[in-house]
Amino acid sequence: MIYSYSSLSCYLKCPQQFYRKYKAKDTLPYQSKEASSGVEIHEAIETALKTRTPLPEPLTIYEESISSVRNRIDNARIEQTIFLDHEFNYVVTRPYKGFMAKLDVLLISDDGKRAVVCDWKSGKPHEDTLQHDCYALAVLKAFPAVEKVTGFNVYLKHGKVGNEVVHERCNLQAVEDKIARIIAQIEADTRWVPKPSPLCNWCSAVKCKFYPKEKK
């Protein structure tokens, strides 16, 4: 299996949802309006930055939020996907088993020693250090000259930039060990115990016993 921030986060929130989505693969092919809108916004920003064209209406309200990237577009890698093998070594092509990180924007300094990872968020402000851990791991593995990775979220609908999270190469092993522990926990799990919460109302794991009856 190829792990990612999304799959690790899913498991930590609810092992049963992870099992249904990534193992049994029997979740409903459902996407909420919020999720659909988020995908559309991401795709529009990606196109606008790659083609150096304005965002289309009605997404022009996000132009200010992406202006800092536009100003550094020559050094920007848009929608950069990084693959690591099962031992967290950088590989060029998708491995059979390993880890991947899909970065909305990756900026590398001219001297190659500093990197900035920017993630577009179309939902409510929510900070998760695991996301920054995953992205920093990928960048530090893929770019050996990089000594420091700064990550932050841009909350498009709120016109807000999240907290900057800095990772330095000297702390790489600790980050790798943290992510490896989560993966080991997943691979040792045989029970996939559900964690019912209000989030069940947005879950697509229809075969889970906590799936809302009114949605069936």
N, C-alpha and C positions, 0 to 999 in steps of 0.2 A: 504494500500500500504506500502511496505517496501522501505523507502528512503535510499539513499546512497550519497556519495560524487558525484558520476557520475551523478545521477539524479538531484541533487541540482544544480550542475554546468551546466547541460544541460538546466534547466529552466532559469537560470540567463543569459545564452547566447541567448536563444530564446524560449519563452514560447510555440510557435507553434510547434517547434521541440519536446519539452517535451510532449506536448499533443499527437502528432502523435506517438511518441515512447512508451510512458508509459500508455496513456489512450486509445486512439483509436487503438493503436497497428497495424497500417497499413503502417509502413515504409517498405521499400524494404529490403529483407534479403541479404543485400550487405555489404561486408567488403573490404575496400581498401587494396592494397598490403602492405601499411605501417602498417595498423592495423593487418593484417594477420601475418606479420613478427613479430610484437610486441608480439602477442599471442604465437608464436612459441618460441621466445626468453625467455619469461616468463616461459613457460612450461619446457624448457630445463634447465633453471637455477634452478627451483624448484626441478626437478628430480636429478640434479647434487648435490645439497645441501643435499637433503634428503637421497640419496644413498651414499653420500661422494665419488663421482666419478668425473672425469674431464668432462668438457663440450665437446661435440662432435664437430668435424670440421663441418662448418667453424666458430663455435661460440667460439673457444678457445681464440679469441681476447678479450673476455670479462672476462677472468679469473682474470686479475689484478683488475678489478672493483669489483669483488665479493670476493676477497681474504680476506678482513677484516671480512666478515661474516663467511667465512670458518674457520678463526682462532678462532672464538667464537661459533662454531656450537653447542657445548654442551648446551649453554644457549639460543639458537635461536629457535624461533617458526616460521616455514616456512609456508607461505600461511595461516595465522591465520585469521579466520572469527569470528567477534564479533557481537552479536545481542543485541539490546536494544528494550524494548517495547515502546509504544507510549508516555510514560512518561519518557523515557530515563533511565529506570531501566535495569540493566543487566539481561539477560535471557539466559539460556543454549541453547534452541532450537529456531528455526525461528518463530517469532510471526506472527499473521495475519496482524497486523499493527504496524509499528515501524521504526527502523533504523538499518542499518548494515554497518560494515566496514570490508573490506577484505584487510589485511595487507600482503605485500610481505614478509617482515621480521620483527619480533618483538623480541627484546632482552630485557631481564629483568636482572637487576643487582643481585648479590648474596644476598644482603640484602633486595631485593624486593622493594626498594624505588625509583629506577630510571629505566626508560624504554627508549629504542631507537627504532624508527620506520623508516625503510629504504624502499623506494619505487623505483623499477626499472623503468627507462624510456628509451624507445627505440627511441623516437622522438626528436625533437628539444628542447633545454633547455627552460623551461617555468615554472615559479614559481607561485603557487596559494595558498595563505594562507588558503583558505577555506578547501583545502585538508588536511592540517596539523591540522586545527581545528577539522575536522570530526574524524580523526584518534586519536587525543589526547582525545577527548570526549569519544570515545569507550574504549580506554585503561584505562583512569582514572575511568570509571564506572565499568569496568570488574575486575580491580585490585585495590582494596581499599587501599592497602599499598603503592602503587606508589605515590610519591609526585611530580615527575617531568618527563615530556615526551619530548624527543628531536626527532624531525623529520627532515628528509632530503631526497632529491631525488638523485639517481645516474643515470646520463645520459650516458648510456652504449656506444652508438656510438660516443660519444664525449670525453669519458674518463674523465668526469667532475662530481664533486660532488656539488650539489646545496647548497644554504644557509641553515644553521641549524635554525630551528624554535623551540623555547622552550615554553612549556606550563607548568604551575605549578598548583597544586591542588587549591590554593587560588583563581585562576582565572577561575575555572571550571564553575561556574554559568554564567559568562559572555559569555563563549563559548556556553554553552547550550542554553542561551537566543538567541544568534545570529542564531544558527541553527533552533531553534523553530520559529523564526520570518520568516525565508525563507519558512519553511514548511507551516506556517499559510498563507503566501502570495500565495503559490501554491494552497492550499485547498480553498482559497476564490476566485480564478481566475475562471471566466466563459467565458472570451473572447480569451485567448491564443493568444495575438497579436504577429505576427511574427516580428523578428528583422533581416531584410535582411542584408547580409554582404558577403564578399568574401568567407566565410565559407560555403555558400549555395552550392558551387560547390562540396563539399564533403558530403552534407547532403543526407539522404535516405528518407526524408519525401516527397514522390512523390506527395501527394495530396495537398501540400502547394502551394499557388499561386506563390511563388517565386522559386519554384523548377526549375532549369535550363531547358529550352525547349530542348536544344541540347542533354540532357540526356534521354529524353522521347522516 
